[in-house]
Amino acid sequence: MRLMEERIARPEKYIDDGKPTPSEFEDPKLYHYAIFSDNVLAASVVVNSAVKNSKDPSQHVFHVVTDNMNLGAMQVMFKMKDYMGAHNEVKAVEDYKFLNSSYVPVLKQLESAKMQQFYFNNQLENATKDTNNMKFRNPKYL
């Protein structure tokens, strides 16, 4: 909540529209990492740990991909915190047009009406055998 509060208080600081993409994001000589997460704190910890344990943080580029709901908070976190010269790019999954069901099997499964009914309808006949562990009903665990 505090991250979104910061974003609302200073929107001009976090808007990247119209700015050219830095060349570091596409430089093949640098080390690139893709982090897919909806957990702001976990993504920050991963980047921070990698940066602190590297000899030259400026040689590392982190491409953080999240959902639209967490995009604002993730952008604020990565702009506020200093990662010792490492380059960070935060985008939503929807910004990547190539991430569609033809390339991602989980998305293809979730497009199926039967699968949507299983994961998103809360009916007893759709429950798994292990009703105590409901994480199996979450599409993240496919």
N, C-alpha and C positions, 0 to 999 in steps of 0.2 A: 504494500500500500504506500509506503514511504517513497518508493521509487517512482510510482505513478504520480504521487503528489509533487515530486521534484519536476517531473516532465510537464505537468500542468502549469506549475509556477513559472517555468522558464522554457517555453516551447521553442523559441528561436535557437536555443543551444542544441537541441536534439533533432532538428529537421535537416535532412540531407538532400532534399529535392533540389535538383539542378546542379549539384556539385559533381564534378567529374570523379570517376572511380580512380582511386590511387593506383599507380602502376604496380605497387607491391602485391596487390591482390591477385595479379595474374603473372607475376614473375616466376618462371620455372626454376630459377636458381635458389629460391628460398624454400624453406620447409613449410608445407601446407598441411593443416589439420582441419578436418570437418567434424564438428560436434553437433549432433542432433539431440536437442533436449528441450523440455518444457520447464525444467527446474533451473531458475535463475541462479540460485546459490551454488548448485552443483556444477553448472557450467563455469561459473567464475572460479571455483576452487580448482577445477581441472586446468584451466588456462593459467591460473596463478602458480600452481604446482609445476607445470611444464616450464614456465618462464623462469621461476626461481632455480630450477635445476638445469638450466641451459647455460652454456658458456657465453653465447651471444644472442640475447633475446630479440635483437632487431632482425635476426635471420629467420624468425618464425612468424607465420601468418595463420591466424585462427579464423575459420569460417564457421560461425555459430548459426545454426538453423533452428528455428523454433516455430510455434504456431502463432497465429494472429493475436490470440488472447494475451500471450506473454511477450510479444514483440516489444512493446513500449518499455516495459520494465527491464527487459534484457538490454535494450539499447542504452538506457540510462545507466545501468550497472557497468557496462563496458566503456562508457564515455567518462564516468565519474572516477573510476579506479585507474591507477597507473600500473601498467603492466611492463614497466622497465623497457619500453621501446618496441615491444611486440606489436604487431599489426592485428587489429580485430575488425571483422566484418560481421554484422548481425543482420540476418534477413529472415523473412517468413518462408515457410515451405511453399506457399503459393507464389512466391517470387520466382521460383525455379520451374519453368514450364516443362522441362524434361522429366521432372519427378511426377510421372503419371502412372496409371495402372499398367501400361505396357512395359514399364521398366521395374516396377515395384510390385512383387507378388502379393504382399499384404494388402495393398490398395485394391488389387484385382479381386482378392477374396472378399474384401469388405463391400465391393460393389454388388455382390450377389445378394439377392433379396432374402434368401434363406439365411445367409450369414448375418445380415443386418437384423433380421428378426431374432436370431439367437443372441446376439450381443446387446441389442438395444431394447428389446422387449423384456420386461421383468415378469416372466411367467414361469410357473413351477415346471411345466413340461420341457422348458428350454434349459433348465438348470443342469449343471454338470453333476457327475457322480459324487464329487467332493463338494458338497454344499457349504461346508465350513470354510473353504478357501475360495472366496468369490473372485480372487484376482484372475482366475481362469476365464471369467466372463468379460474381462477387459481386453479390448483389441490390441493393447500394447503387448500382451503376452501370447500372441499368435505364434 
